[in-house]
Amino acid sequence: MPSSPAKATAEAEGIIEDARKQATGILDAAHSRANEIVAEGKSDGVKERERQLAAAKAEIEQEANRTREELRGQVSAI
């Protein structure tokens, strides 16, 4: 028994609607993941900045200590 054109049209519309819902779900998931990646990148950037800042502070402290020792040596030589 052949399908009627109206039934075929309704079936096609249902398939199209399901595909749209799937596409919307896929896009939503992709946007969520993209936002997660951006947040992870920001977090990684903050951690790297803090690491570099700590390293710079340690280097400055070492240089200050070396300078103090050098000045102490010069003062004691005087």
N, CA, C and O of each residue as an XYZ file, in Angstrom:
312
protein
N       0.854     -1.178      0.000
C       0.000      0.000      0.000
C       0.899      1.240      0.000
O       1.635      1.449      0.964
N       0.864      2.067     -1.047
C       1.732      3.233     -1.156
C       1.352      4.317     -0.144
O       0.191      4.460      0.237
N       2.382      5.084      0.284
C       2.167      6.179      1.228
C       1.552      7.352      0.506
O       1.782      7.565     -0.684
N       0.781      8.094      1.231
C       0.184      9.276      0.625
C       1.206     10.407      0.628
O       2.103     10.419      1.471
N       1.088     11.362     -0.304
C       2.016     12.499     -0.330
C       1.996     13.284      0.986
O       3.035     13.777      1.426
N       0.844     13.400      1.606
C       0.741     14.147      2.865
C       1.522     13.432      3.962
O       2.191     14.067      4.777
N       1.428     12.100      3.973
C       2.143     11.326      4.984
C       3.655     11.425      4.757
O       4.422     11.548      5.712
N       4.073     11.372      3.505
C       5.496     11.482      3.170
C       6.024     12.855      3.556
O       7.138     12.975      4.067
N       5.228     13.891      3.313
C       5.627     15.257      3.663
C       5.756     15.387      5.179
O       6.718     15.976      5.672
N       4.806     14.849      5.909
C       4.842     14.916      7.371
C       6.061     14.165      7.900
O       6.728     14.620      8.829
N       6.343     13.006      7.296
C       7.504     12.221      7.702
C       8.797     12.996      7.444
O       9.695     13.030      8.285
N       8.871     13.612      6.275
C      10.054     14.392      5.916
C      10.231     15.566      6.872
O      11.349     15.871      7.287
N       9.129     16.222      7.219
C       9.205     17.351      8.152
C       9.671     16.886      9.529
O      10.432     17.583     10.201
N       9.212     15.710      9.943
C       9.655     15.156     11.221
C      11.146     14.861     11.212
O      11.850     15.141     12.183
N      11.619     14.298     10.116
C      13.050     13.992      9.986
C      13.864     15.280     10.010
O      14.900     15.355     10.671
N      13.391     16.294      9.285
C      14.085     17.589      9.250
C      14.110     18.209     10.645
O      15.135     18.757     11.052
N      13.009     18.134     11.381
C      12.950     18.703     12.725
C      13.920     17.976     13.659
O      14.610     18.608     14.460
N      13.969     16.646     13.552
C      14.918     15.882     14.363
C      16.356     16.289     14.038
O      17.183     16.445     14.937
N      16.645     16.459     12.758
C      17.993     16.859     12.346
C      18.339     18.236     12.892
O      19.469     18.470     13.321
N      17.377     19.144     12.879
C      17.604     20.490     13.425
C      17.904     20.420     14.922
O      18.800     21.101     15.422
N      17.134     19.581     15.630
C      17.359     19.436     17.071
C      18.753     18.867     17.341
O      19.449     19.313     18.252
N      19.149     17.879     16.540
C      20.485     17.305     16.701
C      21.554     18.349     16.412
O      22.537     18.459     17.146
N      21.362     19.108     15.351
C      22.346     20.132     14.992
C      22.457     21.173     16.101
O      23.557     21.615     16.434
N      21.327     21.562     16.668
C      21.334     22.533     17.762
C      22.078     21.970     18.965
O      22.857     22.674     19.606
N      21.835     20.703     19.269
C      22.539     20.060     20.381
C      24.034     20.009     20.143
O      24.818     20.261     21.058
N      24.440     19.684     18.921
C      25.863     19.623     18.575
C      26.495     21.006     18.697
O      27.594     21.145     19.234
N      25.797     22.031     18.197
C      26.323     23.400     18.300
C      26.441     23.845     19.749
O      27.430     24.471     20.131
N      25.432     23.523     20.562
C      25.487     23.888     21.980
C      26.680     23.223     22.665
O      27.393     23.856     23.444
N      26.886     21.941     22.365
C      28.019     21.220     22.955
C      29.343     21.835     22.500
O      30.273     21.972     23.295
N      29.425     22.199     21.237
C      30.651     22.799     20.709
C      30.925     24.150     21.371
O      32.067     24.460     21.710
N      29.876     24.949     21.553
C      30.049     26.245     22.222
C      30.491     26.055     23.670
O      31.359     26.775     24.162
N      29.890     25.086     24.343
C      30.280     24.817     25.735
C      31.742     24.414     25.813
O      32.482     24.896     26.670
N      32.157     23.530     24.917
C      33.554     23.076     24.926
C      34.494     24.229     24.598
O      35.559     24.363     25.200
N      34.092     25.060     23.641
C      34.922     26.216     23.292
C      35.093     27.131     24.508
O      36.189     27.627     24.768
N      34.013     27.347     25.242
C      34.094     28.183     26.447
C      34.996     27.551     27.496
O      35.744     28.252     28.177
N      34.928     26.211     27.631
C      35.813     25.517     28.569
C      37.271     25.696     28.167
O      38.131     25.934     29.014
N      37.541     25.580     26.877
C      38.917     25.718     26.380
C      39.444     27.118     26.653
O      40.592     27.288     27.063
N      38.601     28.122     26.425
C      39.004     29.508     26.689
C      39.294     29.690     28.182
O      40.288     30.313     28.557
N      38.419     29.142     29.026
C      38.620     29.270     30.472
C      39.908     28.565     30.902
O      40.659     29.086     31.727
N      40.161     27.379     30.341
C      41.397     26.658     30.662
C      42.622     27.459     30.219
O      43.628     27.522     30.926
N      42.516     28.068     29.038
C      43.631     28.878     28.539
C      43.913     30.063     29.444
O      45.067     30.394     29.716
N      42.842     30.701     29.906
C      43.024     31.835     30.820
C      43.670     31.370     32.114
O      44.589     32.009     32.628
N      43.186     30.262     32.630
C      43.736     29.726     33.877
C      45.211     29.369     33.709
O      46.036     29.674     34.571
N      45.533     28.721     32.589
C      46.932     28.370     32.323
C      47.788     29.622     32.197
O      48.924     29.656     32.671
N      47.241     30.649     31.559
C      47.974     31.907     31.403
C      48.252     32.561     32.745
O      49.347     33.073     32.982
N      47.257     32.543     33.622
C      47.427     33.126     34.959
C      48.497     32.350     35.727
O      49.359     32.943     36.375
N      48.436     31.020     35.648
C      49.434     30.198     36.350
C      50.843     30.471     35.822
O      51.792     30.576     36.599
N      50.973     30.585     34.508
C      52.290     30.846     33.917
C      52.788     32.227     34.329
O      53.968     32.393     34.640
N      51.899     33.217     34.333
C      52.287     34.566     34.747
C      52.779     34.543     36.193
O      53.797     35.153     36.518
N      52.049     33.833     37.060
C      52.443     33.750     38.471
C      53.790     33.043     38.612
O      54.615     33.443     39.434
N      54.018     32.006     37.825
C      55.291     31.286     37.872
C      56.438     32.201     37.459
O      57.481     32.236     38.111
N      56.235     32.946     36.365
C      57.279     33.859     35.888
C      57.515     34.982     36.888
O      58.655     35.397     37.095
N      56.469     35.469     37.498
C      56.595     36.536     38.486
C      57.389     36.040     39.704
O      58.254     36.749     40.217
N      57.091     34.833     40.155
C      57.817     34.266     41.291
C      59.296     34.077     40.945
O      60.171     34.340     41.770
N      59.568     33.623     39.727
C      60.954     33.430     39.297
C      61.685     34.777     39.239
O      62.842     34.882     39.646
N      61.001     35.797     38.734
C      61.614     37.129     38.655
C      61.886     37.685     40.050
O      62.937     38.280     40.291
N      60.938     37.491     40.969
C      61.146     37.967     42.338
C      62.332     37.260     42.988
O      63.138     37.884     43.678
N      62.428     35.954     42.759
C      63.553     35.197     43.328
C      64.873     35.696     42.749
O      65.862     35.827     43.470
N      64.885     35.971     41.465
C      66.109     36.471     40.825
C      66.482     37.844     41.371
O      67.656     38.124     41.611
N      65.491     38.689     41.563
C      65.743     40.025     42.125
C      66.298     39.903     43.540
O      67.239     40.605     43.912
N      65.709     39.007     44.319
C      66.181     38.796     45.689
C      67.626     38.303     45.699
O      68.431     38.766     46.507
N      67.959     37.372     44.815
C      69.332     36.872     44.733
C      70.302     37.984     44.356
O      71.389     38.095     44.923
N      69.901     38.793     43.403
C      70.764     39.897     42.960
C      70.946     40.906     44.089
O      72.042     41.432     44.282
N      69.873     41.179     44.838
C      69.970     42.104     45.965
C      70.925     41.550     47.022
O      71.733     42.288     47.586
N      70.828     40.257     47.284
C      71.738     39.634     48.256
C      73.190     39.705     47.784
O      74.085     40.002     48.574
N      73.424     39.434     46.507
C      74.789     39.531     45.964
C      75.317     40.956     46.102
O      76.475     41.160     46.466
N      74.474     41.930     45.816
C      74.886     43.335     45.906
C      75.206     43.700     47.351
O      76.199     44.380     47.609
N      74.371     43.254     48.305
C      74.629     43.520     49.722
C      75.975     42.938     50.146
O      76.763     43.600     50.821
N      76.229     41.692     49.743
C      77.493     41.040     50.094
C      78.674     41.790     49.484
O      79.712     41.956     50.124
N      78.510     42.234     48.258
C      79.578     42.986     47.599
C      79.831     44.297     48.335
O      80.978     44.690     48.546
N      78.755     44.967     48.723
C      78.923     46.229     49.469
C      79.555     45.989     50.824
O      80.391     46.779     51.263
N      79.167     44.901     51.502
C      79.788     44.581     52.790
C      81.289     44.367     52.619
O      82.088     44.830     53.434
N      81.655     43.680     51.579
C      83.082     43.460     51.304
C      83.810     44.761     51.059
O      84.924     44.951     51.545
N      83.188     45.670     50.303
C      83.821     46.952     50.010
C      83.933     47.808     51.270
O      84.944     48.476     51.486
N      82.879     47.785     52.109
C      82.896     48.570     53.340
C      83.964     48.025     54.297
O      84.685     48.799     54.927
N      84.063     46.728     54.403
C      85.057     46.165     55.319
C      86.479     46.407     54.794
O      87.426     46.421     55.580
N      86.637     46.593     53.511
C      87.959     46.875     52.939
C      88.362     48.311     53.214
O      89.550     48.633     53.206
N      87.415     49.155     53.451
C      87.706     50.578     53.670
C      88.234     50.837     55.029
O      88.528     51.983     55.369
